[in-house]
Amino acid sequence: MIGKSTASVIIRETCVAIWEVLHAAVMAQPHKEEWLKIADQFQQSCDFPNCVGAIDGKHIRIKKPIRSGSQYFNHKFFFSFVLFAVCDANNSFRYIDVGSYGSSSDSAVFGHSGFGQMLLNNTLDLPDNTTLPGTTSPAMPFVFVGDEAFALGEHLMRPYSSRGLSIARRVFNYRLTRARRVVECAFSILANKWCFLHTPIHLKLETAISAVKAACVLHNFVRERDGYNFKDSLSHSLESHLPSVVRGHRQGAAVREHFTAYFMSPHGALPWQLEAISFLFIIFLAVKLVHLLILHFVFVVNGRIKRFLE
């Protein structure tokens, strides 16, 4: 039998060693040629050209750190720190930032991360702009995809606001969501592989952060060792689909409009995309109808209860 303090030291030192040994081997910053390979993977598996990564944040449950106040208390009403990740089409992490306050938004975490700063300062060594498949102009930048939490930028695409969308914009949102889902899948694979992520981590904050970092590099190591075996569950999926430091909102809007037009063109359209967004719209209306029926039911029941009490 060993004491808790001894076990804690062993866990922390082991996790730190795993990170230090594997980080450079399985999570090194990509160079131009590797970014191009990542873009090819997104094109093949997600049908989104010029995409070099999907970004998102995940809340990691922890016990309340000592003397932390509400800094780690998130909008979901539990204590956490944030795992921010950039993921490729093979569900491997290309960059992670671990340990930001749970009360921080994804955009704030992104803005203060090393990745966000590199994107802002144009030091990610992204490939030069190139045309989309089947087109001769314009030359388009390589982009990352995220959800509504992130602001639009020249190298960062987010969905259109969901109100009053044209068919073309709904198609864009559908196509972007299919590419963005790889990071959500990566988080699910990570948590299912390392089950301590399913429950609050009862470790000191520094040790918990080291454990999550170790789990992320082990995730990449195992996927490289065992092969990716990527099954394209996105191809016919009909599922619906951080203030930002990324400069160039106007440039970002123009880039997004070019992608939108391309996805409706003969070179960029998918055979099932219109069927997909139609199905999603029907689901949306059904959910709205159910919501209204529930509200009506509650209103009627409350009225009857009031009359009964009178």
N, C-alpha and C positions, 0 to 999 in steps of 0.2 A: 504494500500500500504506500502511495505517495501523497503528500499533502496537496491541497488545492493550489497554494502559491507555487509549489514546484511544478505542478502540472501546467499552470498558466504560463510559467516561464518556458517550459518545453514547447508548448503550442505556439507561443509567439515566436520563439527562435526558429522553429521548424518552418513556420509560414514565411518568415522573413527570408530564410535561406531558399525556399522554393521560388519565391518571387525573384530574388537576385540571380539565381542560376538560370531560370527559364525565361525571364522577361525579354532579354535580348534575342533569345533563340526563337520564340514563338509569337512575340508581339512587338517586333521591331517596326519602326516607322517605315512605311512603304516608300520606295523611290518611284520615279516616273514609269519605268517599265512594269513595276508591280501594280501601280494604280491602273494601268491599261489592262492588265490581266483581270483585276477586280471588276473593271467596267465591262469586260467581255462576259464575266460570270453573271453580272446583273442583267445584261442583255439576253443571255441564253435562258436564265432561269426565271427572270421577272419581267422580261420584255420592256425594260426601261433603259434606253441607251444613255451613254455618257454619265452614268451613275457610279460613283466610287465609294458609296457607303450609306448606311442608314444609322441615324442617331436617335437616342432616347435616354431617359433616366428611369431608374428603378429604386424604390424605397426599400432599404434593408432594415427589417425590424430589429430593434435593440432594446435592452432595458434602459431606463432613464439614467444618463450619465450624471455623476455627482456634480452638484452646483452648476448645472447647465441651464436652469430656468426652462424657458419654452423654446430654446433654440433648436432642439431636435424634435419638437412636437409638430407633426405635419398636418396638412389639411384633411387627411383621412383619419385623424384623431388617434394616432399612435406615435410612439417615439421611433425615430429612424435616422439613418444617414443615407446619402444618395450615392448610388452607383451610376455614373454617367458613362455611356459606352458608344463607340463607333464600331459598326459591325459590317462585315462583307457578306456576299451572297451565300457563302458556305456556313453562315451562322458562327463565324469565328470573330473574336474581338480584335480590332486593329488598334484601338486606343481605349483606355479606361481612366476615369478620374473617380477616386473613392474617398468618401469621408465628409463631404459637404453637409451642412446642417439640413435636417429633414424639413425645416421650415422654409428653406430656399426653393425658389421655382426652378424648373428645368432650365429656363433661359438664363437665370442668374448663375447657375452652376456651369452652364456652357460658356458664358461670357468670361468667367474667371478661370476656366480650365486652360491648361497648356494648349490643348487642341484648338479652342476658340481663339486664343491669341495668335496661334500659327496661321489659322484661316484668315484672321483679320490682317495680319502682316504679310500674307502671301508667301509663307515659308514652308508650305507643305510639300513642295516639289510636285505639284499637280501637272499633268500633261498639258501641252498647248491646246487651245481651242481647236475643235475639229467639227466637220459636218456630221449630221445624223445619217444613219444608214439609208441609202437610196436617194440622198439629196446632194445638191452641189453648193448650196448656200442656205443660210448663213453659217459661219463657223460658230459652234456652240461651246460654252465652257463645260467642264466636268463638274458635277454637282453632288451634294449630299442631300438626302431626303429626311424630313422630320415631320412631326405632327404640328397641330395648331399652336403648340406652346412656343415654337420657334418663329422668329421673324424672317421674312423673305430677304434673300440676298443673292448676289450674282452666282455664288457657289452653294446656295442653300435653298432648296425648294420646300414649300409647305403647301397644304391644300388651300383651295379657295374657301372663303366663308360659305357656309351651307345654305344661305338664304338666296332665293331667286336665281339659282344657277341655270345656265344654259346647258344643253346636252353636251356640248364640247367641254365645258368646265367640269361637269359631272364625270365625264370620261377621264379627264385629267386626274381628278381626285381618286377615282378607282385605280388608275394605273400607278399613281404615286403610292397609294395604300398597299398595293401588292408588293412594291419594292420595300416599303418601310417595315412591313411585317417581319422581315428577316431578323431585325433586332429584337422584336418581341419574342420570336421563336428562340433566339439565342438565350434570352433571359429564362425562358421556360426550360430549355435543355439544361442550363446551368443549375437551376433550382432543383430539378428532378435528379440530376447527377449528384449534387451535394445537398443532401436533405436538411442540413442545419439552416439553410436559407428559408425553409418553410415556416420556421418558428422564430420567436425573438431570440437573439443571440445573447446569452448570459456570460459575456466576457467583458473585460475592460475595453473601453472604446478603441484604444490603440491596437489591442490584440484582435478585436473584431474586424477592424479595417484591414489588418494584415491577413486575416483568414479569408476575407472576400477577395483580396488581390491574389492570394495564392490559388483560390478556387478558379479565378478567371484564367490564369496562365495554365493551370492544369486542364481546364476545359479545352483550350487551344491545343495543348500537348496531346490530349487523348484523341481529339478529332483528327489531328495530323497523323497520329500513329494508327488509328483504326480506319482511316479513310472517311471521307465526308458522307458518301452514300446519300447525296442530297436528292430526296424525292420531291418533285415539283408539285407540291400541294397547292401552289398558288395559281397554276395555269387556268383552272376552271373554277376557282373559288368565287362564290357569290357573296362572301361576307362583306359587310360594310367596312367599309373601312373604319426660350428661356429668355426683360428687354434685351434684344440681341445686339451683339457687337459687330455683326456682319455688315459691312458697308455696302452701299449701292442698292437701296430699295428699288429705285427706278430701273436700274439695270436688271435686278432680280425679277421685277414685274415683266420686263420685256422678254427675258429668258423663259419665264413661265408661259407667256403667251405663245412663244415659238414652239415649246413642247406641246401645248394645247392644240395648236394647229397641226402639228406633226402627227399626233395621236389620232386625228380625224382624217388624215390623208391616206391615200392608197399604200404608201410606203410604211406608215407607222401604225395603222389601225389593226386591231385584233378581231377575228371573226365573231367572238362572243361578247365583246365589250358592251354593245348596246343592249343585248339581252341581260347582261349582268346589272347594268345601272337601272334598267326597267324593273328587274326583280327586287333590287334594293329599294327602289322608290315605293313599290307595293308593300314591302316590309315596313318601311317608314310610316306609310299611311295607316297600316294595320296597328302599329304600336301607338300612333297618335289616337286612333279610334278607341283602343283599349284604355288608354289613359283617360280619355274623355268619359268613357262609360264608368270607370272607377270613380272619377270625380262626381259624376251624376249620382251614382249609388251612394257615395258618402254624404252628398248633400241631402238626398231623400231620407236616408237613415237618421241624420242629425235632426231634420225637420220633424220626423215622427217621434224621436226621443224627446224633443222640446215640447211637442203637443202632449205627450204622455205625462211629462213632469208637471205641466200646467194643470 
